[in-house]
Amino acid sequence: MTIVIIALQKKAELSDNMVDGFLNVHILKGKVRFTTPDGDIDANKNKMIAFHPGVCHSIRAKSNAVLLITNYNVEDRGLVL
């Protein structure tokens, strides 16, 4: 499991991100837009979004934002879903 807190300035973007494990993003402050192949999702403080392994996504700050990102790779534990 990897847990990271990241601060993004308005208009900063993490583009074309993809991870091997499950990814949870909890918005602690600010507003962000998630872009996925299935569409865009706007989220603000106290919202959380989860991604399955291998889902390509981008995160763009619509305001200054702080995110708590948790990545859990099930294959590292010998679990296969």
TORDORO-308503 format. One record per atom (N, C-alpha, C): residue number from 1; chain; atom name; x, y, z. Coordinates in steps of 0.05 Angstrom, whole numbers, always signed. Layout:
// residues N
<NUM, "A", "CA", <X, Y, Z>>,
...
This chain:
// residues 81
<1, "A", "N", <+17, -23, +0>>,
<1, "A", "CA", <+0, +0, +0>>,
<1, "A", "C", <+18, +25, +0>>,
<2, "A", "N", <+11, +44, -17>>,
<2, "A", "CA", <+25, +69, -18>>,
<2, "A", "C", <+5, +91, -12>>,
<3, "A", "N", <+12, +110, +6>>,
<3, "A", "CA", <-5, +132, +13>>,
<3, "A", "C", <+11, +158, +9>>,
<4, "A", "N", <+0, +176, -7>>,
<4, "A", "CA", <+14, +201, -13>>,
<4, "A", "C", <-5, +225, -10>>,
<5, "A", "N", <+5, +246, +1>>,
<5, "A", "CA", <-11, +271, +2>>,
<5, "A", "C", <+3, +290, -18>>,
<6, "A", "N", <-13, +301, -36>>,
<6, "A", "CA", <-2, +318, -57>>,
<6, "A", "C", <-18, +344, -58>>,
<7, "A", "N", <-3, +366, -62>>,
<7, "A", "CA", <-16, +393, -65>>,
<7, "A", "C", <-12, +401, -94>>,
<8, "A", "N", <-34, +411, -106>>,
<8, "A", "CA", <-34, +420, -133>>,
<8, "A", "C", <-43, +449, -134>>,
<9, "A", "N", <-28, +466, -149>>,
<9, "A", "CA", <-37, +493, -154>>,
<9, "A", "C", <-59, +493, -175>>,
<10, "A", "N", <-75, +514, -175>>,
<10, "A", "CA", <-96, +516, -195>>,
<10, "A", "C", <-84, +512, -223>>,
<11, "A", "N", <-98, +496, -239>>,
<11, "A", "CA", <-91, +489, -267>>,
<11, "A", "C", <-68, +468, -269>>,
<12, "A", "N", <-57, +459, -247>>,
<12, "A", "CA", <-36, +438, -248>>,
<12, "A", "C", <-50, +412, -256>>,
<13, "A", "N", <-36, +395, -270>>,
<13, "A", "CA", <-48, +370, -280>>,
<13, "A", "C", <-29, +346, -278>>,
<14, "A", "N", <-40, +324, -269>>,
<14, "A", "CA", <-26, +298, -270>>,
<14, "A", "C", <-39, +284, -293>>,
<15, "A", "N", <-25, +282, -316>>,
<15, "A", "CA", <-39, +272, -340>>,
<15, "A", "C", <-31, +243, -346>>,
<16, "A", "N", <-49, +230, -359>>,
<16, "A", "CA", <-45, +202, -368>>,
<16, "A", "C", <-33, +184, -348>>,
<17, "A", "N", <-44, +184, -324>>,
<17, "A", "CA", <-35, +167, -302>>,
<17, "A", "C", <-49, +140, -303>>,
<18, "A", "N", <-34, +119, -297>>,
<18, "A", "CA", <-45, +92, -295>>,
<18, "A", "C", <-29, +76, -275>>,
<19, "A", "N", <-42, +62, -257>>,
<19, "A", "CA", <-28, +46, -237>>,
<19, "A", "C", <-38, +17, -239>>,
<20, "A", "N", <-21, -1, -229>>,
<20, "A", "CA", <-27, -30, -229>>,
<20, "A", "C", <-47, -38, -208>>,
<21, "A", "N", <-50, -22, -187>>,
<21, "A", "CA", <-68, -29, -165>>,
<21, "A", "C", <-93, -12, -164>>,
<22, "A", "N", <-108, -16, -143>>,
<22, "A", "CA", <-132, +0, -138>>,
<22, "A", "C", <-123, +27, -128>>,
<23, "A", "N", <-135, +48, -137>>,
<23, "A", "CA", <-127, +76, -131>>,
<23, "A", "C", <-151, +91, -119>>,
<24, "A", "N", <-148, +102, -96>>,
<24, "A", "CA", <-168, +120, -84>>,
<24, "A", "C", <-157, +148, -82>>,
<25, "A", "N", <-173, +167, -89>>,
<25, "A", "CA", <-164, +195, -87>>,
<25, "A", "C", <-186, +210, -70>>,
<26, "A", "N", <-177, +221, -48>>,
<26, "A", "CA", <-195, +235, -30>>,
<26, "A", "C", <-187, +265, -31>>,
<27, "A", "N", <-205, +282, -38>>,
<27, "A", "CA", <-200, +311, -40>>,
<27, "A", "C", <-202, +323, -12>>,
<28, "A", "N", <-180, +331, -1>>,
<28, "A", "CA", <-180, +343, +25>>,
<28, "A", "C", <-185, +373, +24>>,
<29, "A", "N", <-178, +386, +2>>,
<29, "A", "CA", <-182, +415, -2>>,
<29, "A", "C", <-184, +421, -31>>,
<30, "A", "N", <-201, +439, -39>>,
<30, "A", "CA", <-202, +449, -66>>,
<30, "A", "C", <-221, +434, -84>>,
<31, "A", "N", <-218, +438, -110>>,
<31, "A", "CA", <-235, +426, -131>>,
<31, "A", "C", <-217, +415, -153>>,
<32, "A", "N", <-224, +391, -163>>,
<32, "A", "CA", <-208, +378, -184>>,
<32, "A", "C", <-227, +366, -205>>,
<33, "A", "N", <-216, +361, -228>>,
<33, "A", "CA", <-230, +347, -249>>,
<33, "A", "C", <-215, +322, -256>>,
<34, "A", "N", <-228, +299, -255>>,
<34, "A", "CA", <-217, +274, -264>>,
<34, "A", "C", <-226, +269, -293>>,
<35, "A", "N", <-208, +261, -310>>,
<35, "A", "CA", <-214, +255, -337>>,
<35, "A", "C", <-207, +226, -342>>,
<36, "A", "N", <-227, +210, -352>>,
<36, "A", "CA", <-224, +182, -357>>,
<36, "A", "C", <-234, +176, -385>>,
<37, "A", "N", <-229, +152, -396>>,
<37, "A", "CA", <-240, +145, -422>>,
<37, "A", "C", <-271, +145, -421>>,
<38, "A", "N", <-283, +143, -398>>,
<38, "A", "CA", <-312, +142, -396>>,
<38, "A", "C", <-324, +170, -392>>,
<39, "A", "N", <-307, +191, -389>>,
<39, "A", "CA", <-317, +218, -385>>,
<39, "A", "C", <-303, +233, -363>>,
<40, "A", "N", <-313, +257, -358>>,
<40, "A", "CA", <-301, +274, -337>>,
<40, "A", "C", <-318, +274, -312>>,
<41, "A", "N", <-305, +277, -289>>,
<41, "A", "CA", <-318, +279, -263>>,
<41, "A", "C", <-306, +302, -248>>,
<42, "A", "N", <-323, +321, -240>>,
<42, "A", "CA", <-314, +343, -223>>,
<42, "A", "C", <-320, +335, -194>>,
<43, "A", "N", <-300, +341, -176>>,
<43, "A", "CA", <-304, +334, -148>>,
<43, "A", "C", <-291, +356, -131>>,
<44, "A", "N", <-302, +360, -107>>,
<44, "A", "CA", <-291, +380, -89>>,
<44, "A", "C", <-286, +368, -62>>,
<45, "A", "N", <-279, +385, -43>>,
<45, "A", "CA", <-271, +377, -16>>,
<45, "A", "C", <-289, +355, -4>>,
<46, "A", "N", <-277, +335, +8>>,
<46, "A", "CA", <-290, +313, +22>>,
<46, "A", "C", <-302, +292, +3>>,
<47, "A", "N", <-297, +294, -23>>,
<47, "A", "CA", <-306, +273, -41>>,
<47, "A", "C", <-283, +254, -46>>,
<48, "A", "N", <-290, +229, -54>>,
<48, "A", "CA", <-270, +209, -59>>,
<48, "A", "C", <-278, +194, -85>>,
<49, "A", "N", <-257, +187, -100>>,
<49, "A", "CA", <-262, +171, -124>>,
<49, "A", "C", <-243, +148, -124>>,
<50, "A", "N", <-252, +125, -134>>,
<50, "A", "CA", <-235, +101, -135>>,
<50, "A", "C", <-232, +92, -164>>,
<51, "A", "N", <-209, +82, -171>>,
<51, "A", "CA", <-203, +72, -197>>,
<51, "A", "C", <-194, +43, -195>>,
<52, "A", "N", <-203, +26, -214>>,
<52, "A", "CA", <-193, -1, -216>>,
<52, "A", "C", <-166, -1, -229>>,
<53, "A", "N", <-151, -23, -225>>,
<53, "A", "CA", <-124, -25, -238>>,
<53, "A", "C", <-126, -21, -268>>,
<54, "A", "N", <-106, -7, -279>>,
<54, "A", "CA", <-104, -3, -308>>,
<54, "A", "C", <-121, +17, -320>>,
<55, "A", "N", <-136, +33, -305>>,
<55, "A", "CA", <-154, +54, -316>>,
<55, "A", "C", <-137, +79, -319>>,
<56, "A", "N", <-134, +88, -344>>,
<56, "A", "CA", <-120, +113, -350>>,
<56, "A", "C", <-137, +137, -341>>,
<57, "A", "N", <-124, +156, -328>>,
<57, "A", "CA", <-139, +179, -318>>,
<57, "A", "C", <-120, +203, -316>>,
<58, "A", "N", <-132, +227, -315>>,
<58, "A", "CA", <-117, +251, -310>>,
<58, "A", "C", <-131, +266, -288>>,
<59, "A", "N", <-116, +281, -272>>,
<59, "A", "CA", <-127, +297, -251>>,
<59, "A", "C", <-118, +326, -255>>,
<60, "A", "N", <-137, +345, -258>>,
<60, "A", "CA", <-131, +373, -262>>,
<60, "A", "C", <-143, +390, -239>>,
<61, "A", "N", <-127, +407, -227>>,
<61, "A", "CA", <-137, +423, -205>>,
<61, "A", "C", <-152, +447, -216>>,
<62, "A", "N", <-177, +450, -208>>,
<62, "A", "CA", <-194, +472, -216>>,
<62, "A", "C", <-190, +496, -197>>,
<63, "A", "N", <-178, +490, -174>>,
<63, "A", "CA", <-170, +510, -154>>,
<63, "A", "C", <-145, +498, -140>>,
<64, "A", "N", <-132, +513, -122>>,
<64, "A", "CA", <-111, +500, -106>>,
<64, "A", "C", <-124, +476, -92>>,
<65, "A", "N", <-110, +454, -92>>,
<65, "A", "CA", <-122, +430, -81>>,
<65, "A", "C", <-102, +413, -66>>,
<66, "A", "N", <-112, +398, -46>>,
<66, "A", "CA", <-95, +378, -32>>,
<66, "A", "C", <-110, +351, -34>>,
<67, "A", "N", <-95, +330, -42>>,
<67, "A", "CA", <-107, +304, -47>>,
<67, "A", "C", <-92, +283, -30>>,
<68, "A", "N", <-107, +264, -20>>,
<68, "A", "CA", <-96, +241, -6>>,
<68, "A", "C", <-100, +218, -26>>,
<69, "A", "N", <-78, +207, -35>>,
<69, "A", "CA", <-78, +186, -56>>,
<69, "A", "C", <-69, +160, -43>>,
<70, "A", "N", <-85, +139, -45>>,
<70, "A", "CA", <-78, +113, -35>>,
<70, "A", "C", <-79, +93, -58>>,
<71, "A", "N", <-57, +78, -61>>,
<71, "A", "CA", <-54, +58, -82>>,
<71, "A", "C", <-49, +31, -68>>,
<72, "A", "N", <-65, +11, -75>>,
<72, "A", "CA", <-62, -16, -64>>,
<72, "A", "C", <-60, -36, -87>>,
<73, "A", "N", <-37, -48, -89>>,
<73, "A", "CA", <-33, -68, -110>>,
<73, "A", "C", <-38, -96, -99>>,
<74, "A", "N", <-60, -108, -107>>,
<74, "A", "CA", <-68, -134, -96>>,
<74, "A", "C", <-49, -156, -105>>,
<75, "A", "N", <-36, -154, -127>>,
<75, "A", "CA", <-18, -175, -136>>,
<75, "A", "C", <+7, -177, -118>>,
<76, "A", "N", <+14, -155, -104>>,
<76, "A", "CA", <+36, -156, -85>>,
<76, "A", "C", <+30, -173, -61>>,
<77, "A", "N", <+5, -178, -56>>,
<77, "A", "CA", <-4, -194, -33>>,
<77, "A", "C", <-11, -222, -41>>,
<78, "A", "N", <-8, -228, -66>>,
<78, "A", "CA", <-15, -255, -76>>,
<78, "A", "C", <-44, -258, -81>>,
<79, "A", "N", <-59, -236, -81>>,
<79, "A", "CA", <-88, -237, -87>>,
<79, "A", "C", <-93, -229, -115>>,
<80, "A", "N", <-111, -243, -128>>,
<80, "A", "CA", <-118, -237, -156>>,
<80, "A", "C", <-148, -234, -157>>,
<81, "A", "N", <-157, -211, -167>>,
<81, "A", "CA", <-186, -207, -169>>,
<81, "A", "C", <-195, -209, -197>>,
